[in-house]
Amino acid sequence: MIETVRLRLSAMMFLQYFVLGATVPIFSLYLTRQLDFSGLQAGMIMSMTAIAAFASPLAGAFMADRLIRAERLFGFCHLLGGVLMAVLSFQTRFYPFLITYLAYMMIFGPTIALSNAITFHHLPRAEKNFGGIRMWGTIGWIAVAWFFGYIWLRDGGDMATGRLPDALKLSSMASVLLGLYAFCLPKRSVQFENRRPLIPTEALRVMVNRNVLLLSGFSFLVAVVDRYYFFGTGPFLSAIGFSNSSIMPAMSLGQLPEVFAMGFLGFFLVRLGQKRVMAIGVLMELARFISFSIGTPKLLILTGISFHGIAFAFFFSTAYIYLDNHCTKESRAGVHQLYAIITSGIGSFTGSLAAGRTLDFFTTKNNTIDFQSYWMVPALLSLITLLLLLLFFRNVKTQ
């Protein structure tokens, strides 16, 4: 019975990140090459992700397991999100695209936190089992990136921009499939009271816990430095000699080690504890930025990129488990949504603004970028986060 549940949750994770992986790597390319939007217009569209990350998790925290079961909310979000993504694939004008994409992100926004909450609801020992299930999300991302992005979207070695809308259509179909599948997920016993307060007080009570506040603070800092990676890596690789067609394959190296890191996460948590595993994750962030700051040889850069998946798995997946150790059945879905606001919302928004300003600050008069100095900023932030984590954070026993 438990193995059947694990397989069903693994399939959910695979599809969840398959939906994301179909569009995220090529989205800016689609906006600028296929639709001929300007850089400013593309930036405005992509900033909708951060705006939606504030509002949609808050709505999810209010509804999930309070007005509607988390599985059903997850299913409805994917069904409606799939329809909106299909509509988006036919939009060619800026303002209709902008409005449709904002609507899509508002609907899709709660699904990542909901997928985590649903998984934790059914795992008897989250510390041991979560990594093995979340690993299938990474496999889903890699599968769509390589077998669709690097085969279907290529024509004679070059990017076939005319096929880029197919990525949105594929994401739409996968989202609808996952939405239908969500109604087949195992059901849980959740008590719905006749009168529930407007504010999700159960979740807020967890979030003001000292340990959870510290975790949220560290997660905010890691989310900020992660935006430096996503903002600067493409231009950086281009500046040091990577061809445009090799940038996406190079960046995908960050996901490959994540599969193994997720698979062995339970092993490391049992032997090292949550604090040390998260510290290793932050250390990987620091090592990545230092290797980028050195700048040569290319093998060192590729090694730094490979640290990305380990950093994510060891820090954020462990953070999800640590967070869940403080949750009750009633507060779990809301807590994961509020945590998403701190990381995907406030952290990503702050990090994107900071990374952009940092890049402008280190751009010289002849329009060249001092990437060595640029990468030292997130390296310093990572070092500060690591020291604060080691000094003030405490492990918590698994429930």
N, C-alpha and C positions, 0 to 999 in steps of 0.2 A: 504493500500500500504506500509506504513512504517513498519507495523508488519510483512508483508511478507519479506521485506528486512532484518529485524532483524533476522528472522528465517533462511534465507539463509546465512547470515553472521555467525550466531551461528553454523550452520552445518559446515561451512568452518573452524571455530576455533576448533570444536570438532575433525575433521579429521586431522587438522594440528598437534595437540598435541597427537593424537592417533598414528600418524606416529612416533613421537619422543618417546612416552612412550613404544612402542613395543620393542625398542632396548636399550635405554639409561640405564635402571636399571640393565640389565644383560650383557652388552657388554663386560666389562672386564672379567666376568666369562666365556663368550663364547670364548674369545681369549685364556685364560689360561687353561681352562678345556677341551673344545671341540677341539681346534686346537693345544693345547700343546705349545703355544708360551711362551717364557720366560717373566719374568716381564719387562725386558728392552725392548723386542720387543713389548709387549702390550703397554708400555708407549710411544714408538715411534709412534705406530699406533694412539693412542688416542690424541697425540699432533698434529696430522694433523687437528684436529678440530680448534685449535687456529690459525694455519697457514692459513687455509681456511677462517677464520673469518676476516683476514686482507684484502684478495684479493677479495673475492666474493661480499661483500657488496659494495665495491668500483665500481665493474662492474655493480652491481644493481643500484647504484646511477647514473651511466652514462647512463644506458639504460631505466630505468623505467620512463614512462610518458615523455620520451624525444625521444626515437627511437621506443618504443613499449609500449602499454598500460600496466599498472601494473598488471591487471588481466591476460592478456595473458602471460606476463613474468612469473608470478606466476604459471600458468598452465603448461608452457613448462618446468620450473624448476622441478615441481613435476613429470611430465611424464618421463623426462630423468633421474631424480633421482630415480624413481621407477625401471627403467630398470637397473641402476647401482647397486641398492641394491639387485636386484634379482641375478645379476652376482656375487656380493659379497658373497651371501649365498652359492655359490658353490666353492669359493676359499679356499684352504687349505694350500697354501704355503705363506711364509711371504712376499716376495717382490711383488708378484702379488696382495696380499691382501692390502698391504700398498698403492700401486699405485691406485688401484681401489677405496679404501676408501678415498684417497685424492681427486680423481676426483668426487666422490659422494658428499663430503662435499663442494667442490667448487660450485657444481650445487645447492645443497640444501641450502647453506648458506644464500642466500638473502630471503628465503621464510618467515622467521619469521617477519622480518621488513616489507616485502611486505604485509603480512596478516594484520599487524597493519595499514599500509597506506591505504589499500583497505577499511578496516573498517571505518577509520576516514573520508574517502571520502564520505561515505554514511550516516554518523550520523549527524542529525541536531543539537544535543546537546551532544557532545562527553563527557563532564564532567559528565553528568547524565547517559548516556547510555553505555559507553564503558565497564565498569566493568561487566555489565550483559551479554554482548556478550563474553568478554574474559573468563568469568567464565566457558563457555562451553569447552574451551580448557583444563582447569584443569579437568573437568569431563571426557573428552576424555582420558587424561593421566591416571586417576584413573581407568577408565573402562578397558583399555587394561592391566593395571598392575595387577588388581585383577582377572578379569575373564579369562585372558590368562596367565599372568605370574605366578599366584599363584594356578591355577587349571590345565591348560594344561601342564605346565612345571614341575609339581610335580608328583611323582610316589611313592606311599606308604610313603608320608611324606618327602621324600628326593628330591633334585633337579634332574630332569631327564635330564641330560646333553645331551643325544642323541637327545632331542627335541629342543635344543637351536637354530639350524638353522631355525626352523619354525618361530621364532620371526622375523628374517630378512625377511623371505618370506612374513609374514603378513604385516610388514612395507612396503614392496615393493608394495603389492596389494593395501593397503590403499593409498599410494602415487599416484599410477596410477589413482585410483578412484577420488582422490582429484584433480589431474591434469585435468581430463575430466570435473569434476564438475566446475572447475574454469572458463571454457569457457561459463558456464551458469550463472555466477554471473552478477549482474546488471552492465550495462555499464555507463560510465561517459563521459561527454564532455571534451575532452582534446585537446587543440590546438597544433598541431605539426608545428613548423616553418620550412621553407626550410633550413635555416642556423641556426644551434645551435652551440654554442661554445663547444670545446672538453671537457673543465672542467665544471662540473655542478655548474655554478656561482650562480644560484638562491639558491641552497642548501647551498653553502659555505657562502653566504651573511647572511643566517639565523644562521648558526653555529657560526659566529663571534660576534653575539649579546651578550652583557655582561651577560644577564640573562641565555642565552643558554649555554654560556661558563661555568658559575658557575654550572649549572645543569650537564653539561658533566663532570666537575671535581668531583662533589659529586657522580655521577653515576660510575665513574671510581673507586673511593674508595670503594663503596659498592660492585662492581663487584669483586674487589680484596678480600675483606673479605668473599664473598660468596665462592670463591675457597677454602678457608681454611675449610669451612663447608663440601664441597663435597670431598675434599682430605682427611680429617682426621676423618670423622664421622664413616666410616666402621671399620677401625682399632680400633677406640676408643670404639665403642660398643662391639667389640670382646674382647677387653682388660678388660672391666668391667663385662663380663659374659654373654653377649648375644650370643646365638648359631648362627651359620652361616645361618641356615634356617630362623631365625627370624629377621635378620638385614634388609632385604628388606621390610618386612611388617612394621617394626618399623619406617624406614625412610619415608614410604609412609604416615605416620601420618602428615607429613608436608604439604601434598597436601589437606587433608580434610578441614582444616580451611580456606584454600585459596578459596574454593568454596563459603563459606559464606562471606568472605572478599570481593571477587569480586562482589557478589550480592548486598552488601550494600555499595560499594565504592562510588556510586553517592550520597547516603544519607550523608556520612561523608564529602565528598568534598563540598557539598552545605553548610553544617553547620560549618565545621571547616576550610575550605580553603585548598588549595594545600600544602602550606608550613607545616601546622600542621599535615596533613595526612602523608606527606613524613617523617616528624620528628618521628611520631609514628612508621613508618616502620623501620627506623634506630634504634629506641629504642628497637624494637622487636629483631633486630639483636644483640644488646648489651645484652639484657636479655638472649637470647639463649646461647651466648658464656659464660656468667657468670654462668648459670646453668650447662653447660658442665664442666667448670673449678672446680665447687664445687664437681661434680662427683658422688654424691649419694644423695638420693636414686634413684632407676631406674625411679620412677614416675616423679621426677624432670627432669631427662634427657628426658623422653618422652614429658613432657610439653615443654621443650626447643625446641625439634624437631618440635612440633606443631606450634611454633612461626615462622617457616620458611615460611609457606604459607602466613601468615599475613604480614610478612616483605616484601615479594616479591610483593604482591598485592598492599599494601599501598605505597611502594616506586616506583617500576618500572612502574606499571600501571599508577600511578599518573604522573610519569615523562613523559610517552608517551603522556598523555593528555596535560601536560604543554608544551611539545615540539610542539605538534600540534597547540597550540594556536598561535604560531609564524609563522606557515607555510601558504603559498599560495597553490593553486591547482598545480601550476607548480613545486614548490619546495618540496612538501610533501614527495613523494616517496624517493627522494634523501636525504632529511634530516634524515629520519628514517634509511636509509642505513648507512649514515655516523655516526649516533649515535650508530648503531650496531657495527661499527668498534671500537669505543671507549670502549664499554662495553664488547661485546662478543669477540672482538679481543684483543686489548691492555690490557684491564682490566683482562680478563680471563688468558691471557698469563702471565702477571706480577704476578697475584695471584697464579697461579699454581707453578711458579718458587719459589715465596716467601714461599708458604706453604710447598713445598718440602724441602727447605733449613731450614725452622723453625723446621720441624719434625726431620731432621738430627741433628740439633743443640741440641735439647732436648732429643735425644736418648743416653742412658747411655752406658757404656762399656759392660754391660751384655745384651745389645740389648732390654732393656725395655725403654718405652717412658714416659717422664714426661708430661702427657697430661694437667695437671693443668697449667703448664707454657705455653704449646703450645696454649691453648685456650685463655690465657690472651693477646696474641699478637693481634688477630683479635678483641678482646673485646676493647683493647686500641684504635685500628684504628677506630672502630665503635663509640667510645666516641668522638674522635677528629672530625669525620665526623658530628656527631650530633651537636656538639658545633659550627662548622663552618656553618652548615646549618641554625641554629637558629640565628646566628649573621649576616650573609651576604645575605641570600636568600630572595627574595621578591615574593609575589604572583603576578600573572598576570590575568587580567580579561579574561573570555572566550569570543572568537570571536562570 
